[in-house]
Amino acid sequence: MTPDTLHSNLAPIQRERLFLASCLGLIATSMSFAVMADIMNPLKETFVLTNLQVGYISGAQLWGFAISIVIFGPFVDIVGMRPLLRLSLIAHIVGPLLMVFATGFWSLLGGALVISIANGLIEATCNPLIATLYPDQKTKKLNHFHVWFPGGIVIGGVLGFLFTKYGIGTWHWKLAFVMVPAIAYGLLFTGQRFPLTERVQSGVSTREMFRATLTRPLFLVLFFCMMLTASVELGPGKWTPAIFAAVGIPGILLLAWINGLMAIMRQFAGPVVHRLSATGVLTVCAVVSGVGLWWLSYAETMGVAFAAGAVFAIGTSYFWPTMLGVAAERIPKGGALALALLGGIGALTAGAITTPIMGRIADDFGHERLDPVETKQLLIEAVEILPDLAAQAEREAGAEIQAAAEEAQGVLTAASVAGGQLPPIATATALRSVARFDSNADFTSRASALLAPADNHGGRISFRYVSSLCILLTIIFGILYMRDRKRSTSRTE
């Protein structure tokens, strides 16, 4: 099939409108990522959650995203794009509403999963849609499409910052705003004709698609590398606002800064890929992102955080779309399956493994920074004061206050048994718990003063662990780049 034939087949199809609607779908997707990152601290405070629990909720956005991509990706060829995009619109409306009206950890997790299904449907459908619409510019147009992943994070991040700064509503309103671009892409897709995927138009059978994807050594290498690149790109992004906001640095603006630079870099992907080649770009990105994330893990001032964030942004900017572009160009028979599996494993690894592990690392290392004397004193006072508050409160509220007092007592008892050593994780949870039921704001301010440096320290240590993945990526991408150079030289000779 020639490009001219494809273009003639697509004559009745409004290519630019479909591309614009796809970009709006990705904006809705990435805005949800920004909002979830922004509300991690409010969720911890409102529902008394640990970093690990918040990591599971935030991570569900990614591993649910992955499962959605893997399940629905192959269906793009079977049922077509329209039904899947309709389903994504429904989920983009229902998911935020479930979280807005959540009552605890499990309902928050369920809402995050529904949002992740919507996000996965956008990724699973729009990647092959764009690869089909622009068969001669796959890597370039996929990079242009993925401009709006960081672009949407910038939009969501700035809006979240403004909502907080000017007291516009609560975290519930930030989540609800995700529905705005969702409704917009739904309207743009309405009544449009969609092309058959490039794989279907080429007459490649489903069996050939699976064989071309799963038996190619290159795909298996890309599959493994996507686990690492997604962990580096997405894992720290989920934690950035919470970690830096804990010490007074506007973390959501730092996230917006990083993603704004990523969006700009992706807009100029064409000349960069042409000059260095795709594998060359990936090699450079692995080195630069590792340096940036390592530097960010030591950032304690706003200036250093934004400078390190800029280096990290430059490094991660081309990871995701270039990986998809390499697969689309070098494994064309893989079709939607190859793209779905790559996107799926990347999101699954970052969400189900990397993000929760980062939360656990933050809990473990953050505990080291809690002042034991001040912490014990605060918990002792809580055990003395909270039972009286519980007796004066209504039944349900009283039970919660009493539970907080018992939690504080449990930590003190565990410390006495352990020779004065406060138990990790449980101590921070108890501090958050007692701070909720403070009648004069004293507990709240003192608990925050104890928790903030601990959360920041533990979170930055988790960045350091993730940055080590870039060493392995540099080696693998470097080998692929040298192989490509060798083949190019052989053809020239």
N, C-alpha and C positions, 0 to 999 in steps of 0.2 A: 504494500500500500504506500503510495507516494503522499507527501505532504499536501500536494494540490488536491488529491482525491479526498483527503480528510477534510480540507477546508471547504470543498464543494459540498460534502455531506453535512457540514455544520453551518451552511449558509443561512438557514432559517433560525439558527440558534443565536441568541444574543450573548456573545462571548463575554463582552465587557460587563454586562449586568450580572452574569453568573459569577464572574471573578469578584466583582464588588460585593455581592451577597456572601460569597465564601469568606471574604475578608471580614465582613461584619460578624459572621459566625465565629471566626477565630477571635475577634475582639470580645465577643460574649464569653468565649472560653477563657481567654487570658484575664479578662476582668474578674472572673470568678477566682482565679488563682491569686490575683492581687488582693482581693477582698478577704479571702480566707487567710492569707498571710497577715493582713492588717488586723484581723479580729482575734488572733490567737490569744493575746493577753486578755482581752475582754471575756473570751470564752473561759479561760482559766479562772478568772475572778468570779464570773457569774455562776458557773456550774462546779466550781472547786475541782478542777482537773489537774492532773500532773502533766509535765512536759511530754511524757510517754503517751498519755491519752490524747493530748492535743496533736501529737505526732501521728497517731492513728487516724484521727479525723482529717487532718491535713493530708496525710498520706493516702487516705481513701480516695481523694480527688485524683490521685495519680494511678493507683493500682486499679481502681474502678474504670478509669479512663483507658487503661491498658486492656482490661478484659473486654470492654466495649469495642475497642478497635479490632481486637483479634476475632471476636465473635461476629461483628457486623461487617468487617472489611471484605471477606469473601462474598457476602451477600450483595455487595455493590454490583457485581457482575450478574447476579441471579435475579434480584427483584428490582434493580434499578436504583437510581439515586433519590428520586422524589420521596418514596415512602420513608427512607431512612432520615431524610432531612425534616420531614414532618414529625417523626418521632423525636428528633433532637430538639425541635421547638417546644414540644410538650414537656420534655424533661427539663429544659432550661427555664420553664415557668414553674413546674411543680417542685423541683429541687430547692430553690431558694425559699419557697413558701414553707416547705417542711422544716428547714432550719430556723426560719423566723419564728415558727410556733413550737420549736423544740422544747422538751422538758428535762432533758438530761443527755448523758453521753451517747446512748444508743440512738436516740432520735436525731441527734446531731450527725452521728455517723451515717444514718440512713439518708438524711438529706444530702450530705456530701457525696454519697454514692450515686444518687439520682443525678446530681449536677455532673458528676464524672461520666456518667453514661451519655449525657448530652454532649459533653466535650469530646468524648471518644467517637461519637457518631459524626461530628463535624470533621474530625481528623481523618476518620476512615473513609468518608465520602468525598471530601473536598480535595484531598491529595490526588487521587486518581482522576477526579474531574479536571483539575488544572493540568495534570500531565497529559490528559487527552485533548484539552483545548489548545495547548501549546506544545505539540510534539517535538518541535525543533529547538525549544528553549526551556527544557524541563528544569534543569538546575537553576537557571536564572529566574524563571517565573515561580518556582517553588520557594526560592529565597525571597522574592517580592511578596508572595503570599504570607510567608512566615515573618515578614516585617511586622505584621499585626499581632503576633504573639507577644513580643516585647512591647509593641505599640499599645496593645490593650492593657498590659500591665501598667504602663505609664498612665493611661487614662484612669484606670481603676485606682492606682496608687495616689495620684494627685487629688482625685475626687475624695478618696478616703481621708487624706490629710486635711482637706478643706472642711469636710464634714466634722472632723474632730476639732479642728482649730476654732471653727465658728459655732460649734455646738448644734449642728444640724442633725437632729434625731440621734439614734443610737446605732449600734452595730447592725441592728435589724434593717435599717434603711440602706446601709451600704450593700447588704446582700440583695435587697429588693431591686436595687439599681441595675443589677446584672440582667434583669428582664428587658431593659430598654433596647440594647442592641439585638437581643434575641428576637423581639417583636419586629425590629427593622429588617433583619435578614429573612424572617418568615414572609414579610410582605414582598420583598424583592424576589424571592424564589417562587412566589405564587403565580401560577399561570405560565411558567416558563417550560420550554422543552429542554430536555437533558440529552446529551450524546450518550451513545453506548461507549463503554470504556475502550481504550486503545487495544487492550488484549482481546476483547470480544470482536472488535472490528477487524483485527488481524487474523481471526479464525483460529486462534490458539485455544486448544481445548483445556478444560479444567484440569485434566490429568497432566497435560504438558505444563500447565502453570505450576502445579505442585512439584513436579519433577525438576523444572528449571529453577525453582526457588530452593528447595530443600536439599538438592544434590550438588549445588554449586559451592565449592570451597570459599569463594569470595563472599557469598551471602552469609555463610557460617561465621566468617571473620567479622563482617559488618554487624551481624546479630550480637556477637559477644561485645564488640566495641560500643554498640548502642547502649548496652547496659551501663557501661562506664561513662560515656559522654553525657547521657541523660542524668546520671547520678551527680556529676559535676555541675551541670547546668541547672537542674531543677531542684535538687536537694537543698543547697544553700539558699536558693531563692525563697523557698517556703519559710525559712527560719530568719532571714535577714531583718524584717521589721521588728519581730519580737525580741531578737537578741540585742539590737542596737537601741531600740526605744527604751529598753530597761535602764540604760545609763544616760538618757537624755538626748541621744542622737536621733534625729527624725528618721527612723528606720524605713518607714514607708516611702519617704522621699529618696532615700538611698536606693531602694529597690527601683523606684521610678527612674532615677538617674542611670542606673545600670542598664535597665531595659530600653531607655531612650537611646543610649549609645548603641545598643544591639540593633535597634530598629534602623538607625542611620547606616550602620555597617552593612546590614542585609540589603539595603536599597542599592548599594554599590557592589553587590556580589558578582555581577557579570564580569567586569574588568578584572576583579581580584582572582576569580577562578580561572579566567582565560590566561592570566599572567603566570600563576603558580601551579595550575592544575588542581583538581579536586583533592587528591591525596596530599599534595603539597600544602594546601590550605588547612587541611585537617591536622597535619603535623605541626604547623606553626601554632594553630589554635590550642593544641594540647600543651605546648610549652608555655604559651602566654597565659592561658587560663590557670595552669598550675601555679605560676608565679603570682598571679593576681589573687587567687584564693588564699595562698599561704600568707601573703602580705595582709590581706583582709583579716586573717585570724589574729593578727597582732595589733589591729587598729583600735586605739583607745580615744582618739579625738576625731571630730567631724572631718577635718581636713584630710587626715590620713585615710579615714574610711572612704571618702569620696574619691581620693586618688587611687587607692587600691581597687575600689569598685570599678573605676574606669578601665584599669588593666584587665580585670576579670571579665568585664563586658566585651572588650575587644577579643579576648580569647574564646569566649563561649558563643560569640555571635553567629558563627557559621556551622557549628556542630550539627544541630538537628536537620536543617534543610539540606545541607550538603550531603549528609549521610543518605537522606532520602533520594537526592538527586543522583548520587552514584549508583544506588540500587536501580532507579528507574532507567538510567542510561545504559548500564552495563548488564542488567538482567531484565531486559524488556519483556520477556515472556512471563516474568514473575507477576506482572500486573498488580492488581489491588492487593493480592495476597502478600507479596514481598513488602510493600509499603506498610500494610497493616501489621505484619509481624514485627517489623523494625520499630514502628511507632509504639506498638503494644508492649514489646519487651522493655523499651526505654522507659515508658511510663510506669510499667509494673515494677521494675527494679527501683526506680526513684521513689515510688509511692509506698510499696509494701516492704521494702528493705531499707533503703537509704534514709528516708525521712524519719521513720520511727527509731532507727539506730542512732541517728543524730540526736533525737530527743533523749534517748537513754544515756548517751555520752554526756549531754548537757546536764542531765539529772545527777550523774555520778560525779563529774568534775565540778559542777556548780556547788555541790555540797561542801567541797573543800573551802569555799569562800564564805560560808555562813559563820558569823561570829558566835562561838558556842556559849559564851557568857550572856550576851544580849539575847540570844535565841531562847535559852533556858528561862531567863527572867521573864520574857514576854509570855512564854507558855505557862509559867507558874501563875502569873497574874490572870491569864485567861481561865485557868482551872478554878481560880477563886471567884472571878466575876461572872463568867458566863452562866453558871447554874442559876444565879439570881435572875439574870435576864430571861432565861428560859422559863422560869416560873411565872414571870410577868407577861410573857408573850402568848399569842393564840396557840392552839394545840399544834398545828403543823409547823409553824415557825419555831415554836418552843422545842419541838423534837429535833429540828435541825440545829438549833443553838446547843442543845444538850449533846448532840452527836459531835459537834465541834469541840466541846469541852472534853468529852471522852477521848477524842482523837489526840488532843493536846496531852492529856494524862497518859495515854498509851505511849507517846513519844518519850515523855519524862520517865516512865517506868522502864522502857527499853534502855534508856540512857543509864539509869542507875544499875541495871543488870550488867551493862557492858562497860562498867567502870567509868561512867561519865561521858562515853562517846555517843553522840546523837546518831540515830539511825539514818542512813541516806534515804532519799526520796520521801519517806514518811514525814520527815521534819519539815521540808518545804511545803508539803501538802497540808500539814497542820497549820503552818503559818498562814497560808492562803485561806484556810477554812476559818480560823478565828478572826481574821481581818474583816470578813464579810459581816460579822455581827457586832461590830464596834459601835457603841452608842455615841462616842465623843471624838471619833476619828483618830484617837491616839494609837490604837492597835494598828489601824490601817497604815498610817504614816511610818510607824516603826517597823512593821512587817515589810513594807515596800523598801525601806532603807536597807533591810537585811537581804531581801530576795533579789533586788535589782542587780547588784554586782555579781551575785552568784549565777543568775541566769545569763548574764553577759559573758562571764568567764567560761562557763560550761559550753555555751553556744559557740564561742570562738574556737575552743578546743576541737569541737566537732568539725569545724571548717578545716582545721589542720589535718584531721584524719582523711577527709574526702579529697583534699588536694593531692594526696599521695597517689591516687588513681591516675593522675596525669602522667606519671613516670611511665607506667605500662602503656598508656595510650601513645605517648611519644615514640616508644620503641616500635609498636605495631604499625602505626601510620607511617613512621619513617621507613620501615621495610617496604610497605606498599608503594611509597613514593619512589624509592630507589628502583624498585622493580619496574614501575612505569617509565622512569627515566631510561632505564636500560633497554626496554622494548622500543621506546621512541628513537633512541640512538641507532638501534639495529635496523629499524625501518628506513631511517635517513641514509644509512650506509648502503 
